[in-house]
Amino acid sequence: MPQSDTVQADARRFLDERGSTAALAPNGLNPATIMEKAVKDRIVESYFYKEQCFALNEADIVDRVVEHVRFVGGTHGDAQKPSPFLCLAFKLLELGPSEAVVREYLSYGGEHFKYLRALACFYYRLTRRAADVHRALEPFLGDRRKLRTRGRRGAALTYVDEFVDGLLTRERVCATSLWKMPPREVLEDLDELEPRVSPLGDLEDILDEEDEGEGEGEEGPRDEDAEEGEVGGDMDVDREEGGLSRSGSRSP
């Protein structure tokens, strides 16, 4: 078999020290250097990567997620073993799937397989521009499906929306340092994003309605207090007058 037709059994070509042959990600980063070297070394030496990530294509990724991904995480245990989730994220960095494929992971595939959506969100955060990340991931802030997580502190439970919120706000997720995105407010000022509307409605309108409701509710008690004060004043006078009368009756 000609040398050009052989399939690399590992990531040496992708992680060539002289420079990766992979195209730059849409956000301008080199996909071969997005993850830290120590993490990449653990991934390419792991049994799961060698056994299950060999010669995968974009469609095979879905099969591997369904068969093997049972939790979201980076490295875990005393040996800092890389999770199948992290290994498949690294494989996506190697493959560099098209925008249409990633959107399919996020939308249709993600509706059926929550861990596929989580993986696609993680990959999208690593490789896309800030405005595109917000537009693609914010719709999933309403996804309340449960996710298992596993890390140095052990296993835990989270939700898809919490995981997505972490991708938008945190600096490190799944043993990977996330490139620093500008705040959403800055992107809005630059007209790269429209102001986000909460599913509950406009925040200013909600606060105004609450203030009006509180104002109406306070009028009653203020009137009652005033009435009580007026009654109390009469009672004080009566008590004083009664006291004078009693003191007068006691005086010789």
Salt bridges, closest charged atoms under 4 A:
ASP10 OD2 - ARG12 NE 2.81
ASP16 OD2 - ARG18 NH2 2.95
GLU36 OE2 - ARG172 NH1 2.69
ASP41 OD2 - LYS37 NZ 2.98
GLU45 OE1 - LYS50 NZ 3.39
GLU67 OE1 - HIS68 NE2 3.58
GLU94 OE1 - LYS91 NZ 3.84
GLU99 OE2 - ARG103 NE 3.08
GLU99 OE1 - ARG128 NH2 2.97
GLU111 OE2 - ARG117 NH2 2.79
ASP132 OD2 - ARG129 NH1 3.39
ASP132 OD1 - ARG135 NH2 2.91
GLU138 OE2 - HIS134 ND1 2.97
GLU138 OE2 - ARG184 NE 2.62
GLU138 OE1 - ARG196 NE 3.77
ASP143 OD2 - ARG117 NH1 2.87
ASP143 OD2 - ARG145 NH2 2.81
ASP161 OD2 - ARG144 NH1 2.83
GLU188 OE2 - ARG184 NH1 2.49
GLU192 OE1 - ARG129 NH2 3.49
GLU218 OE1 - ARG222 NH1 3.49
ASP236 OD1 - ARG239 NH2 2.01
